[in-house]
Amino acid sequence: MLSARPKVAELTFQLYGRALHPELFQVYKSQVVARGSYMARIEITSAGHVITWRYGGLTLTEVAASQQHPLPQKRRLLAYTLRGERTDRVECRGGVTYHTGFQLEPVAPDIFWMFQEELAHDGQRRGLLHRFDASGRIALGALSYINVETRNRSLLVQAFHTFPDDCAIVKTQSLFELPR
């Protein structure tokens, strides 16, 4: 399957208080995790990722996607352009807390390629990894790597998306916490 990535300048980061239709996204890799009383589906998509987390009737969906990607407005809790660095927190019903932080980091080409090699190496051993096709301008394509850590009362998801044409790396970290 041919897979290409949008430009890094087109990216958004959003959180919804509901599930989104799966047909909205082109999914390349996915993983389902369940621990205790929560479950999550983690997916690598064409522009980034989708995490759908469920606990006790509550659903949170995190999306890193292109601004050109048509996504609904209904029950959207957060929406940011993926630029610079940002952290946020959302208190949900039932005492659930969602924490997130993301960073768009432009780096020197030598650092970019070294980081991309490290991601590819880590992705062979654990987590989800997808290698995108080259854009034509750069011989090697982008990577998306997602590492998931489960605990009885929390889920931590770290995602890394590379953009070779821009020598840029998007790093996100999201923590879904159950009430105490």
C-alpha positions as CSV (number, residue, x, y, z in Angstrom):
1,M,0.0,0.0,0.0
2,L,1.5,3.3,-1.0
3,S,1.7,5.7,1.9
4,A,2.8,9.3,1.9
5,R,2.7,11.9,4.6
6,P,1.3,15.5,4.5
7,K,3.6,18.5,5.2
8,V,4.4,19.1,8.8
9,A,2.9,22.6,8.6
10,E,-0.6,21.1,8.0
11,L,-0.8,19.1,11.3
12,T,-3.4,19.5,14.0
13,F,-3.8,17.8,17.4
14,Q,-7.3,17.2,18.7
15,L,-9.2,15.5,21.5
16,Y,-12.8,14.4,21.3
17,G,-15.2,13.2,24.0
18,R,-16.5,10.5,21.8
19,A,-15.4,7.9,19.2
20,L,-14.8,8.9,15.6
21,H,-15.8,6.8,12.6
22,P,-13.0,4.5,11.6
23,E,-13.5,5.2,7.9
24,L,-12.3,8.8,8.5
25,F,-8.7,7.5,8.7
26,Q,-6.3,5.5,6.6
27,V,-4.9,3.2,9.2
28,Y,-1.5,1.5,8.5
29,K,-0.9,-0.2,11.9
30,S,-3.0,-0.7,14.9
31,Q,-2.9,-2.3,18.4
32,V,-5.6,-2.9,21.0
33,V,-4.6,-2.9,24.7
34,A,-6.9,-3.7,27.6
35,R,-5.9,-3.6,31.3
36,G,-8.1,-3.6,34.3
37,S,-11.3,-1.6,33.5
38,Y,-10.0,0.4,30.4
39,M,-9.2,-0.5,26.8
40,A,-7.6,1.5,24.0
41,R,-7.1,1.2,20.3
42,I,-3.9,2.8,19.1
43,E,-3.5,3.4,15.3
44,I,-0.9,4.9,13.0
45,T,-2.6,6.9,10.3
46,S,-1.4,8.7,7.2
47,A,-0.8,12.0,9.0
48,G,-0.1,10.8,12.5
49,H,-2.2,8.7,14.9
50,V,-5.6,8.0,16.5
51,I,-6.0,6.8,20.1
52,T,-9.5,5.7,21.2
53,W,-9.6,5.1,24.9
54,R,-12.6,3.7,26.8
55,Y,-13.5,3.4,30.5
56,G,-16.8,3.0,32.2
57,G,-19.0,4.5,29.4
58,L,-16.5,7.4,28.7
59,T,-14.7,7.5,25.4
60,L,-11.8,9.9,24.6
61,T,-10.3,10.0,21.1
62,E,-7.0,11.8,20.4
63,V,-6.1,12.6,16.8
64,A,-2.9,13.9,15.2
65,A,-4.0,14.6,11.6
66,S,-3.8,17.1,8.7
67,Q,-5.8,20.3,8.8
68,Q,-7.1,19.3,5.4
69,H,-8.6,16.1,7.0
70,P,-12.3,16.6,7.5
71,L,-13.0,16.0,11.2
72,P,-16.2,16.7,13.1
73,Q,-16.6,19.7,15.5
74,K,-19.1,17.9,17.8
75,R,-17.8,17.1,21.3
76,R,-14.3,18.3,20.4
77,L,-12.5,19.1,23.7
78,L,-9.1,20.3,22.4
79,A,-7.8,21.6,19.1
80,Y,-4.3,22.9,18.4
81,T,-2.2,23.5,15.4
82,L,0.9,21.3,15.9
83,R,3.5,24.0,16.3
84,G,6.1,24.6,18.9
85,E,5.5,23.0,22.3
86,R,2.3,22.7,24.3
87,T,0.9,20.8,27.3
88,D,-2.7,20.5,28.4
89,R,-5.0,18.7,30.8
90,V,-8.7,17.8,30.7
91,E,-10.7,16.7,33.7
92,C,-13.5,14.3,32.6
93,R,-16.6,13.0,34.3
94,G,-16.1,10.3,36.8
95,G,-12.7,11.6,37.9
96,V,-10.8,10.6,34.7
97,T,-7.9,12.9,33.8
98,Y,-6.2,13.3,30.4
99,H,-2.8,14.9,30.2
100,T,-1.0,15.6,27.0
101,G,2.1,17.3,25.7
102,F,3.4,17.7,22.2
103,Q,6.3,19.2,20.5
104,L,7.2,20.0,16.9
105,E,11.0,20.0,16.7
106,P,12.9,21.1,13.5
107,V,16.4,19.6,13.7
108,A,19.6,19.6,11.7
109,P,19.7,16.9,9.0
110,D,22.3,14.8,10.7
111,I,20.4,14.7,13.9
112,F,17.2,14.0,12.1
113,W,18.6,10.9,10.3
114,M,20.2,9.6,13.5
115,F,16.9,10.0,15.4
116,Q,15.0,8.2,12.5
117,E,17.5,5.3,12.6
118,E,17.0,5.0,16.4
119,L,13.2,5.0,16.0
120,A,13.4,2.3,13.3
121,H,15.7,0.2,15.6
122,D,13.4,0.6,18.6
123,G,10.3,-0.2,16.5
124,Q,11.8,-3.5,15.5
125,R,11.8,-4.6,19.1
126,R,8.6,-3.1,20.6
127,G,5.7,-0.8,19.9
128,L,4.1,0.1,16.6
129,L,6.2,1.2,13.7
130,H,5.3,2.2,10.1
131,R,7.7,3.2,7.4
132,F,6.1,5.6,4.9
133,D,7.2,5.7,1.2
134,A,9.6,8.4,0.2
135,S,8.2,11.6,-1.1
136,G,10.4,11.6,-4.2
137,R,12.5,14.6,-3.0
138,I,14.2,12.6,-0.2
139,A,15.3,9.0,-0.8
140,L,14.0,7.7,2.6
141,G,10.4,8.0,3.8
142,A,9.0,9.1,7.1
143,L,8.5,6.9,10.2
144,S,5.8,6.8,12.8
145,Y,6.6,5.0,16.0
146,I,4.3,4.6,19.0
147,N,5.2,3.1,22.4
148,V,2.5,2.2,24.8
149,E,2.9,1.6,28.6
150,T,0.0,0.2,30.5
151,R,-0.6,0.3,34.3
152,N,-3.7,-0.7,36.3
153,R,-4.8,2.9,36.6
154,S,-3.2,4.6,33.6
155,L,-2.2,4.4,30.0
156,L,0.8,6.3,28.7
157,V,1.2,6.7,24.9
158,Q,4.4,8.2,23.4
159,A,4.2,8.8,19.6
160,F,7.0,10.0,17.3
161,H,6.3,11.1,13.7
162,T,9.1,12.1,11.4
163,F,8.9,14.5,8.4
164,P,12.1,14.0,6.2
165,D,11.2,16.8,3.8
166,D,11.2,19.3,6.7
167,C,13.8,17.6,8.9
168,A,11.1,17.8,11.6
169,I,10.0,15.5,14.4
170,V,6.6,15.5,16.1
171,K,6.7,14.1,19.6
172,T,3.5,13.5,21.6
173,Q,2.9,12.1,25.0
174,S,-0.5,11.3,26.4
175,L,-1.6,10.0,29.8
176,F,-5.1,8.7,30.4
177,E,-5.6,8.3,34.2
178,L,-8.4,6.6,36.1
179,P,-9.9,8.2,39.2
180,R,-8.2,7.4,42.5
